[in-house]
Amino acid sequence: MIPLQLVAITLVGLGGLAVVTTRDPLRQVLVLGLYGLALAVLFVVFQAPDVAISELVVSSVAAPFIFLAALAKLRGRRRE
């Protein structure tokens, strides 16, 4: 295994730990987006660019947008 692969795997491991230990839902969504970016980098390092593009779109853009919309809706209901 080359050093770049080890760095990418370590980054993904630390990112997963950061997602789990974050308590505030808004911050957790943002950390989840960064975690998706780290996974996309990992897939590029392991020479899977098609999977990296899918991961980038789904986990760094689409999922955080959906989660943020749901959080905004829930916070709007609490105010009423």
MIVOMAR-462900 format. One record per residue: residue in one letter; x, y, z of N, C-alpha, C, O in turn. Coordinates in Angstrom, 2 decimals. Atoms other than C-alpha are relative to their C-alpha. Layout:
// residues N
{pt 'A', {X, Y, Z}, {X, Y, Z}, {X, Y, Z}, {X, Y, Z}}
...
//
This chain:
// residues 80
{pt 'M', {0.85, -1.18, 0.00}, {0.00, 0.00, 0.00}, {0.89, 1.24, 0.00}, {1.86, 1.33, 0.76}}
{pt 'I', {-0.81, -1.21, 0.08}, {1.36, 3.37, -0.93}, {-0.41, 1.00, 1.09}, {-1.53, 0.94, 1.59}}
{pt 'P', {0.30, -0.95, -1.09}, {1.54, 6.23, 1.60}, {-1.25, 0.86, -0.25}, {-1.97, 1.19, 0.69}}
{pt 'L', {1.18, -0.80, 0.30}, {-1.15, 8.24, -0.20}, {-1.28, -0.76, 0.33}, {-2.25, -0.17, 0.81}}
{pt 'Q', {1.16, 0.82, -0.35}, {-3.59, 5.37, 0.24}, {-0.19, -0.06, 1.52}, {-1.31, 0.00, 2.01}}
{pt 'L', {0.10, 0.02, -1.45}, {-2.78, 5.17, 3.94}, {-0.53, 1.31, 0.56}, {-1.31, 1.33, 1.50}}
{pt 'V', {0.48, -1.31, -0.43}, {-3.35, 8.89, 4.34}, {-1.50, 0.13, -0.29}, {-2.25, 0.63, 0.55}}
{pt 'A', {1.42, -0.08, 0.36}, {-6.69, 8.65, 2.52}, {-0.86, -0.86, 0.92}, {-1.93, -0.42, 1.35}}
{pt 'I', {0.75, 0.88, -0.90}, {-7.85, 5.71, 4.66}, {-0.06, 0.61, 1.40}, {-1.10, 0.55, 2.05}}
{pt 'T', {-0.02, -0.65, -1.31}, {-6.80, 7.53, 7.83}, {-0.95, 1.19, 0.04}, {-1.67, 1.39, 1.02}}
{pt 'L', {0.89, -1.15, 0.09}, {-8.64, 10.65, 6.71}, {-1.47, -0.42, 0.06}, {-2.28, 0.23, 0.72}}
{pt 'V', {1.37, 0.51, -0.03}, {-11.82, 8.64, 6.11}, {-0.36, -0.52, 1.39}, {-1.47, -0.29, 1.87}}
{pt 'G', {0.25, 0.49, -1.36}, {-11.50, 6.95, 9.50}, {-0.23, 1.13, 0.99}, {-1.15, 1.06, 1.80}}
{pt 'L', {0.16, -1.15, -0.88}, {-11.07, 10.25, 11.30}, {-1.28, 0.77, -0.32}, {-1.94, 1.30, 0.57}}
{pt 'G', {1.24, -0.67, 0.39}, {-13.93, 11.76, 9.31}, {-1.22, -0.72, 0.52}, {-2.17, -0.07, 0.97}}
{pt 'G', {1.12, 0.77, -0.54}, {-16.27, 8.94, 10.32}, {-0.14, 0.21, 1.50}, {-1.25, 0.33, 2.02}}
{pt 'L', {0.01, -0.26, -1.44}, {-15.30, 9.45, 13.94}, {-0.54, 1.40, 0.29}, {-1.28, 1.60, 1.25}}
{pt 'A', {0.50, -1.37, -0.19}, {-15.97, 13.18, 13.60}, {-1.50, 0.08, -0.20}, {-2.19, 0.80, 0.52}}
{pt 'V', {1.45, -0.01, 0.24}, {-19.45, 12.54, 12.18}, {-0.74, -0.58, 1.20}, {-1.76, -0.04, 1.64}}
{pt 'V', {0.68, 0.67, -1.12}, {-20.35, 10.20, 15.02}, {0.07, 0.81, 1.28}, {-0.89, 0.81, 2.06}}
{pt 'T', {-0.15, -0.71, -1.27}, {-19.03, 12.41, 17.82}, {-0.60, 1.41, -0.01}, {-0.70, 2.04, 1.04}}
{pt 'T', {0.63, -1.32, 0.07}, {-20.67, 15.64, 16.57}, {-1.43, -0.11, 0.50}, {-2.18, -0.98, 0.05}}
{pt 'R', {1.32, 0.08, -0.63}, {-23.81, 16.31, 18.63}, {-1.04, 0.91, -0.63}, {-2.22, 0.54, -0.70}}
{pt 'D', {0.95, -0.94, 0.59}, {-25.41, 19.34, 16.96}, {-0.38, -0.48, -1.41}, {0.50, -0.69, -2.24}}
{pt 'P', {0.40, 0.53, 1.32}, {-27.50, 18.17, 13.96}, {0.47, 0.84, -1.18}, {0.84, 0.29, -2.22}}
{pt 'L', {-0.44, -0.85, 1.10}, {-26.61, 21.17, 11.81}, {1.49, -0.20, -0.29}, {1.89, -0.35, -1.45}}
{pt 'R', {-1.44, 0.23, 0.18}, {-22.89, 20.72, 12.37}, {0.26, -1.42, -0.50}, {1.19, -1.65, -1.27}}
{pt 'Q', {-0.18, 1.38, 0.42}, {-23.26, 16.98, 11.89}, {-0.24, -0.14, -1.51}, {0.46, -0.90, -2.18}}
{pt 'V', {0.25, 0.03, 1.44}, {-24.72, 17.54, 8.41}, {1.20, 0.57, -0.76}, {1.60, 0.03, -1.79}}
{pt 'L', {-1.16, -0.59, 0.66}, {-21.80, 19.77, 7.50}, {1.21, -0.93, 0.05}, {1.94, -1.07, -0.93}}
{pt 'V', {-1.12, 0.96, -0.12}, {-19.27, 17.24, 8.81}, {-0.25, -1.21, -0.89}, {0.69, -1.78, -1.45}}
{pt 'L', {0.33, 1.12, 0.88}, {-21.12, 14.52, 6.90}, {0.34, 0.34, -1.45}, {0.79, -0.53, -2.20}}
{pt 'G', {-0.38, -0.42, 1.35}, {-20.62, 16.52, 3.70}, {1.50, -0.06, -0.21}, {1.97, -0.48, -1.27}}
{pt 'L', {-1.47, 0.09, 0.10}, {-16.90, 16.79, 4.39}, {0.46, -1.46, 0.00}, {1.45, -1.81, -0.65}}
{pt 'Y', {-0.31, 1.44, -0.01}, {-16.83, 13.06, 5.14}, {-0.22, -0.60, -1.40}, {0.56, -1.43, -1.86}}
{pt 'G', {0.25, 0.46, 1.36}, {-18.37, 12.42, 1.72}, {1.10, 0.44, -0.95}, {1.48, -0.30, -1.86}}
{pt 'L', {-1.12, -0.48, 0.80}, {-15.65, 14.54, 0.18}, {1.25, -0.85, 0.23}, {1.98, -1.16, -0.70}}
{pt 'A', {-1.15, 0.86, -0.32}, {-13.01, 12.46, 1.99}, {-0.17, -1.37, -0.65}, {0.81, -1.95, -1.13}}
{pt 'L', {0.23, 1.28, 0.67}, {-14.63, 9.29, 0.65}, {0.24, 0.11, -1.50}, {0.79, -0.81, -2.11}}
{pt 'A', {-0.24, -0.19, 1.44}, {-14.55, 10.70, -2.88}, {1.50, 0.03, -0.28}, {1.95, -0.55, -1.27}}
{pt 'V', {-1.45, -0.02, 0.15}, {-10.83, 11.41, -2.46}, {0.57, -1.42, 0.13}, {1.46, -1.81, -0.63}}
{pt 'L', {-0.45, 1.38, -0.17}, {-10.33, 7.85, -1.21}, {-0.24, -0.83, -1.26}, {0.62, -1.60, -1.68}}
{pt 'F', {0.30, 0.76, 1.21}, {-12.05, 6.44, -4.28}, {0.88, 0.42, -1.17}, {1.25, -0.41, -2.00}}
{pt 'V', {-0.91, -0.45, 1.06}, {-9.92, 8.58, -6.58}, {1.39, -0.61, 0.22}, {2.04, -1.05, -0.73}}
{pt 'V', {-1.32, 0.57, -0.31}, {-6.76, 7.39, -4.81}, {0.04, -1.48, -0.36}, {1.07, -1.98, -0.83}}
{pt 'F', {0.05, 1.42, 0.34}, {-7.87, 3.78, -5.30}, {-0.46, -0.24, -1.44}, {-0.84, -1.35, -1.79}}
{pt 'Q', {0.25, 0.07, 1.43}, {-8.53, 4.52, -8.99}, {-1.41, -0.48, -0.34}, {-1.59, -1.38, -1.16}}
{pt 'A', {1.40, 0.26, 0.31}, {-12.32, 4.39, -9.01}, {-0.71, 1.34, -0.22}, {-1.53, 1.75, 0.59}}
{pt 'P', {0.55, -1.35, 0.19}, {-13.25, 7.76, -10.52}, {-1.51, 0.04, -0.18}, {-2.15, 1.01, 0.21}}
{pt 'D', {1.44, 0.01, 0.18}, {-16.79, 6.75, -11.47}, {-0.73, -0.07, 1.35}, {-1.74, 0.60, 1.56}}
{pt 'V', {0.57, 0.08, -1.34}, {-17.57, 5.80, -7.88}, {0.24, 1.30, 0.75}, {-0.61, 1.74, 1.53}}
{pt 'A', {-0.32, -1.27, -0.66}, {-15.87, 8.99, -6.69}, {-0.96, 1.09, -0.43}, {-1.39, 1.89, 0.40}}
{pt 'I', {0.95, -1.01, 0.48}, {-18.12, 11.14, -8.87}, {-1.37, -0.23, 0.62}, {-2.03, 0.72, 1.05}}
{pt 'S', {1.29, 0.31, -0.62}, {-21.22, 9.35, -7.59}, {0.00, 0.38, 1.47}, {-0.96, 0.96, 1.97}}
{pt 'E', {-0.12, -0.33, -1.42}, {-20.03, 9.73, -4.00}, {-0.01, 1.51, 0.21}, {-0.63, 2.00, 1.15}}
{pt 'L', {-0.07, -1.46, -0.10}, {-19.29, 13.40, -4.53}, {-1.39, 0.62, -0.15}, {-1.76, 1.51, 0.61}}
{pt 'V', {1.32, -0.57, 0.25}, {-22.75, 14.13, -5.91}, {-0.97, -0.37, 1.12}, {-1.69, 0.49, 1.62}}
{pt 'V', {0.99, 0.45, -0.97}, {-24.74, 12.05, -3.45}, {0.34, 0.45, 1.41}, {-0.50, 1.05, 2.09}}
{pt 'S', {-0.29, -0.21, -1.41}, {-22.91, 12.45, -0.18}, {0.56, 1.37, 0.33}, {0.55, 1.77, 1.50}}
{pt 'S', {-0.52, -1.34, -0.29}, {-21.36, 15.88, -0.55}, {-0.96, 1.10, -0.43}, {-0.82, 2.25, 0.01}}
{pt 'V', {0.92, -1.03, 0.49}, {-24.21, 17.68, -2.31}, {-1.45, -0.35, 0.33}, {-2.13, 0.40, 1.03}}
{pt 'A', {1.42, 0.32, -0.10}, {-27.57, 15.89, -2.39}, {-0.45, -0.31, 1.43}, {-1.42, 0.27, 1.91}}
{pt 'A', {0.42, 0.40, -1.35}, {-27.75, 14.29, 1.06}, {0.06, 1.17, 0.99}, {-0.91, 1.36, 1.73}}
{pt 'P', {0.02, -1.16, -0.92}, {-26.63, 17.40, 3.02}, {-1.11, 0.99, -0.32}, {-1.71, 1.56, 0.59}}
{pt 'F', {1.08, -0.90, 0.36}, {-29.12, 19.50, 1.05}, {-1.34, -0.52, 0.53}, {-2.13, 0.25, 1.06}}
{pt 'I', {1.24, 0.59, -0.49}, {-31.95, 17.10, 1.92}, {-0.07, 0.07, 1.53}, {-1.11, 0.41, 2.09}}
{pt 'F', {-0.02, -0.06, -1.46}, {-30.89, 16.92, 5.57}, {-0.19, 1.42, 0.51}, {-0.90, 1.64, 1.50}}
{pt 'L', {0.17, -1.39, -0.42}, {-30.62, 20.71, 5.84}, {-1.43, 0.48, -0.22}, {-1.96, 1.24, 0.60}}
{pt 'A', {1.40, -0.36, 0.24}, {-34.08, 21.12, 4.31}, {-0.90, -0.62, 1.07}, {-1.82, 0.04, 1.55}}
{pt 'A', {0.79, 0.64, -1.05}, {-35.50, 18.61, 6.81}, {0.21, 0.69, 1.34}, {-0.75, 0.89, 2.09}}
{pt 'L', {-0.26, -0.71, -1.26}, {-33.80, 20.39, 9.73}, {-0.69, 1.35, 0.02}, {-1.23, 1.76, 1.05}}
{pt 'A', {0.67, -1.30, 0.07}, {-35.16, 23.74, 8.56}, {-1.50, -0.17, 0.20}, {-2.14, 0.65, 0.86}}
{pt 'K', {1.44, 0.27, -0.15}, {-38.66, 22.26, 8.34}, {-0.33, -0.33, 1.45}, {-1.33, 0.15, 1.99}}
{pt 'L', {0.25, 0.35, -1.40}, {-38.40, 20.77, 11.83}, {0.14, 1.21, 0.91}, {-0.65, 1.38, 1.84}}
{pt 'R', {-0.17, -1.21, -0.83}, {-37.10, 24.02, 13.32}, {-1.13, 0.98, -0.22}, {-1.50, 1.72, 0.70}}
{pt 'G', {1.15, -0.86, 0.29}, {-39.94, 25.89, 11.62}, {-1.23, -0.46, 0.76}, {-2.03, 0.36, 1.19}}
{pt 'R', {1.15, 0.54, -0.74}, {-42.48, 23.59, 13.29}, {0.14, 0.27, 1.51}, {-0.86, 0.46, 2.20}}
{pt 'R', {-0.21, -0.26, -1.43}, {-40.91, 24.13, 16.72}, {-0.39, 1.42, 0.37}, {-0.85, 1.67, 1.48}}
{pt 'R', {0.32, -1.40, -0.28}, {-41.43, 27.89, 16.44}, {-1.49, 0.25, 0.07}, {-1.93, 1.19, 0.72}}
{pt 'E', {1.45, -0.22, 0.03}, {-45.16, 27.51, 15.80}, {-0.69, -0.41, 1.24}, {-1.91, -0.28, 1.34}}
//
